[in-house]
């Protein structure tokens, strides 16, 4: 099921001689809908002459056009930033070249709906609201002076300054969410109670999106608004990636493609390279002639074509991959037609951390900290979506030529949604690479956020030292964990604060580690300014109670033997 949205818009001049507002939207079909999403925007021109209207119209039209011309590999926020910064330069240039447009500028609020996520970009005092579960949330902050006599004086607008700062927001979509983009001509005249009432009617279907926008403009003018009135409404009717059971049923009916070679095609995609082959899956780099882009096609190995369990696991992986819509992951692309079992994702130039290490790349301390922060953010993004990766390691962390970190391979990932469908990889069996598994997992403990964070810590430790904190663990080995080796032993230039962060991340006891990705990230960002204390060496009785009792037993035996000897000697 694709993303479906009911939209509407309305804009009137009101009591003003001309309408300096401008609204617009693009609701594309596939594959643009999955790749780029739909865009909605409202702008309110700022000027005492025709320049305000021209700025508002140019920015909205330019955004709706140029956003879809940006590379598919760019994140939504990156694409919005690039386009709006260019718009800002143009508006400033026009205002300085043409006297009649002097001082032209515009506020702007835009919303991108893609997959199961929304992204907002905002400058000025237009607003974005979200009605969810009958509660109204204001997603933007007005860029105006906070002094009472200057409440309507803008501090930010497109064209106001050569340096443009854009507020970005993002979140997960839910069915029946209702978004409202609105100018100050409406929100300054109506209360949030009034806005909530109209949006509730849209949510329940009593009022259509278009009719609600017109009703809001009319109500604002009746309430005394002296300004232009404009509104855009979007109601989320359905979301992509249905239940896991549905995804598995759909993919079970598709045949596994044969082993392919460069030069062959599959559903119109040209095979350019066999990127990786494992016992269960095959990855190809393919090209899509229509959009002139490269993608990654992942499918099951032909030997697993009739393996029901592997088919279900692959469907689960594809389902999860579509849920993680963020810059930290390759994005899944929905094909126009699919006649075989596979899924497509964006291809990014670069290499995994493991490949870079094997090629001899040396990571400096600042680089490791920067990439570590991005990796921890990515883990946090997974955990907020109730997903455990279970196999974080350098080979599954991609460093792109654009300097972005992306997590790969959700093949053994576990999700909080698995149980609701009775499918997927819900097993608590030990999965992952032994040297990156937390100590408690060797005792049969279930994977958790803590085990993902432990593996993240080991990954950073290895990136800096090329060693493991507890030594390398071989498959089928049951290791005994003592104290972690300080990373400074292998990397003397490591600052003490970073040593403490790494040792906390890879602590043997789960209670001594970071509880959340956010806590881990904060420790990296604070660095030497607020260093963590060094880990305390626990008494032997706490570190290894069994060894303590064994030692006491040995001492007791020795003492008894000695006493017996003394008695006999008399």
Secondary structure, 3 states (H helix, E strand, C coil): CCCEEEEEEEEECCCCCCCCEEEEEECCCCCHHHHCCEEEEEEEEECCCCHHHHHHHHHHHHHHHHHHHCCCCCCHHHHHHHHHHHHHHHHHHHHHHCHHHCCCEEEEEEEEEECCEEEEEEECCCEEEEEECCEEEECCCCCECCCHHHCCCECCCECCCCCCCCEEEEEECCCCCEEEEECHHHHCCCCHHHHHHHHHHHHHCCCCHHHHHHHHHHHHHHCCCCCCEEEEEEEEEECCCCCHHHHHHHHHCCECCCCCCCCCEECCEEEEEEEEECCCEEEEEEEECCCCEEEEEEEECHHHCCCHHHHHHHHHHHHHHHHCCCCCECCEECCCCCCECEEEEECCCEEEHHHHHHCCCCCCHHHHHHHHHHHHHHHHHHHHCCEECCCCCHHHEEEECCCCEEECCCCCCEECCHHHHCCCCCCCCCCCCHHHCCHHHHHCCCCCHHHHHHHHHHHHHHHHHCCCCCCCCCCCCCCCCCCCCCHHHCCCCCCHHHHHHHHHHCCCCHHHCCCCHHHHHHHHHHHHHHCCCCCCCCCHHHHCHHHHHHHHHHHHHHHHHHHHHHHHHC
